[in-house]
Amino acid sequence: MTVTEDSLIEYPCDFPIKVFGFAHPDFASAITQVVQAHSPNFTSANIESRSSSTAKYTSLTCTVHITSREQLDDLYRDLTSHPMVKMAL
């Protein structure tokens, strides 16, 4: 395991990322494609989905195998710039 001086995360690790967006039938599929660009072994089996009480929004928890801070930063950049994503945590 590797710990960098500016990170409390030990790499590699399985890291949960929450992604929020408007409810859309293709939301999970679109997010899966973005995540797979950074972690090719990621599948939809690694996603938990929840709808808001009004069903207007969907939140996805994607558990991604992360090997470096650079990989995690790049993934967050791509997720937050995706037009279907309102927020990623």
C-alpha positions in Angstrom: 0.0 0.0 0.0 1.1 3.5 -0.7 0.3 6.6 1.3 1.3 9.9 -0.1 2.2 12.9 2.1 -0.8 14.9 1.0 -3.4 12.1 1.2 -5.0 10.1 4.0 -6.0 7.5 1.5 -4.0 4.3 1.2 -3.7 3.1 -2.4 -4.8 0.8 -3.9 -8.3 0.7 -2.3 -12.0 0.3 -3.1 -13.3 3.8 -2.9 -17.0 4.8 -2.8 -18.0 7.8 -5.0 -21.5 9.3 -4.8 -22.8 10.7 -8.0 -26.0 12.7 -8.2 -28.1 13.7 -11.2 -31.6 14.1 -12.5 -33.5 10.8 -12.9 -32.9 9.5 -16.4 -33.1 5.9 -17.8 -29.5 6.2 -19.1 -27.9 7.8 -16.0 -26.4 4.6 -14.5 -25.1 3.5 -18.0 -23.5 6.9 -18.7 -21.8 6.9 -15.3 -20.6 3.3 -15.8 -18.9 4.4 -19.0 -17.2 7.3 -17.4 -15.9 5.2 -14.5 -14.8 2.4 -16.8 -12.6 4.8 -18.7 -10.6 5.1 -15.4 -11.1 1.7 -14.0 -11.7 -0.9 -16.8 -12.8 -3.7 -14.4 -15.7 -1.6 -13.0 -19.1 -3.0 -13.7 -22.7 -2.0 -12.9 -22.6 -4.6 -10.2 -20.5 -2.1 -8.3 -23.3 0.5 -8.3 -26.0 1.1 -5.7 -28.8 3.3 -6.9 -31.4 5.4 -4.9 -34.1 7.7 -6.1 -35.1 10.8 -4.3 -38.5 10.9 -2.5 -39.9 12.8 -5.5 -38.1 10.5 -8.0 -36.7 13.7 -9.6 -33.1 12.8 -8.8 -31.0 9.6 -8.7 -27.9 9.0 -6.5 -25.4 6.4 -7.4 -22.8 5.0 -5.1 -20.0 3.6 -7.3 -17.4 1.6 -5.5 -14.3 1.9 -7.6 -10.9 0.2 -7.3 -8.5 3.2 -7.2 -4.7 2.7 -7.5 -3.5 6.3 -7.2 -4.5 9.9 -6.3 -4.0 10.9 -9.9 -6.6 8.3 -11.0 -9.1 9.4 -8.4 -8.6 13.1 -9.3 -9.0 12.4 -13.0 -12.2 10.4 -12.4 -13.7 13.2 -10.3 -12.9 15.7 -13.0 -14.6 13.6 -15.7 -17.6 12.9 -13.5 -18.2 16.5 -12.5 -17.9 17.7 -16.0 -20.4 15.2 -17.4 -23.6 16.9 -18.4 -25.9 14.4 -16.6 -24.0 14.9 -13.3 -25.1 17.6 -10.8 -22.6 16.7 -8.1 -20.0 14.0 -7.2 -18.7 13.4 -3.7 
